[in-house]
Amino acid sequence: MKLSTQTLTSLSALLDGGEITARGLIEDCLASIRDQDGHLGAFVTLFEKEARDAADQADRDRNAGRRRGPLHGIPVAVKDLADIEGSPTGFGSRAYAKGLAEKDAEFVSKLRHSGLILLGKTHQVEFAFGSWGTNHALGTPLNPLDRKVPRIAGGSSSGSAVAVAADMVPLAIGSDTGGSVRIPASLCGIVGLKTSAGLVSNEGVASLSHTFDTIGPLAKSVEGAALALGALTDTSVVLDSSALFGAKIAVLDEAQLGLLDSAVAEGLSNTVKILESAGIKLSTFRFPLEPTEIQRRNGGIMAYEAYANLRYLVDDEDQPLDPYVRQRVKQGAAISAAEYEELLAERYRDMAKFSAAFEGFDCLLLPSTPQTATPVSEVDENKIPMSRLTRAGNYYGLCGLSLPYWQQVESLPVGIQILMRGGGDARLLSVGLGIESLLPRASPLFR
């Protein structure tokens, strides 16, 4: 049995039953990384010795009855924007790191406390500012679902999604400022959770936009995402799949969905039919703003805050930055402090309007991305289609979940997105568990 292909819940049960060891799991993941990562480019660094030592200690602890929790002894990868003691925080850049981190980011400390073993740090879009998943400074991680045509993995948590989808690690952590967990989860056929703002600490995390930055897990199942959220928040997340049948669910109005790939449109339509066949009553909802306008307003705040954080790098033309990311960050220079304050005030007014319009609904169903994984050769860096349907989650202060929909065996996955009011993460995961159980499953292309 190839351990790295298993879900978190399966691995937890195997460890509890003494059928596998943490050290064996680490070695299996490292072997998978050695076999694949030279081509896929998911990892920026590995902590091989530290991971082996931690695994041996986890096995000793478990044998002595000192089990920390369900994830004790399981490896995790972390996006390279979180401080990890003794390692540089690269933020997807050749220029950002200022030395070795003196201590772990707060959420990393919680992961360790839960017994998870840090296996490595994953590649990302430079400064986490991009939804294609490309990085023209350090290299672009490739989507593992098509080994013939190089395709994007989605951004900005590209390496984290690739690592999980390619069975190199069973769990990875990303960040979501405008869709950066949900987009790569969608394109790589895994589960991605955008947590509610403030639920997971951002202390020790390199910031793109403090207004919108959130930390969240990428896993192979909703149950795995729930276990990861429990570790990130030092809580126990209890799931109830029957929550789906008590939830008032709306589907985004077709006119606001805009142009969708035929596969995405079919995936959403089939999901609606599946839910209706299961007895779920669905209504239609319209955002008070058009999704492109939400995207623009979210982007203005992001650009201003990104430029405030990174102007010392992007204004220095000698710095070896991704030219497209430099351009995106520099857009913030054109926004004055007064305009920024008005953007924030406008956002709060917009949040109130959304809340009033969404009264009576629990969650909103829509695609995560308007298209499936694009070939890298077809990417237009001057366009931002991938975040058109995700940024509403950040702008309106919601939590969001992307679930994989597989139409057939040899097809690229479609991401089905569920949005819920901020603070409803546990219920969101419960509804997601119910939907996940109804959706078709298929083997990824390369298996």
Secondary structure, DSSP 8 states (H G I E B T S, - for coil): --GGGS-HHHHHHHHHTTSS-HHHHHHHHHHHHHHHHHHH--EEEE-HHHHHHHHHHHHHHHHTT---STTTT-EEEEETTB--TTSB--TT-SS---SB-SS--HHHHHHHHTT-EEEEEE--SGGG--SS---TTT---B-TT-SSS-BB--SSSHHHHHHHHTTS-S-EEEEESSSTTHHHHHHHTSEEEE--TTTS--TTB--S-TTT-EEEEEESSHHHHHHHHHHHHTS-----TTHHHH--EEEE-HHHH-S--HHHHHHHHHHHHHHHHTT--EEEE--SS-HHHHHHHHHHHHHHHHHHHHHHHHT-TTS---HHHHHHHHGGGGS-HHHHHHHHHHHHHHHHHHHHHTTT-SEEEEES-SS---BGGG--TT--GGGTTTHHHHHTTEEEEEEEE-SSTTS--EEEEEEEETT-HHHHHHHHHHHHHHS-----TT-
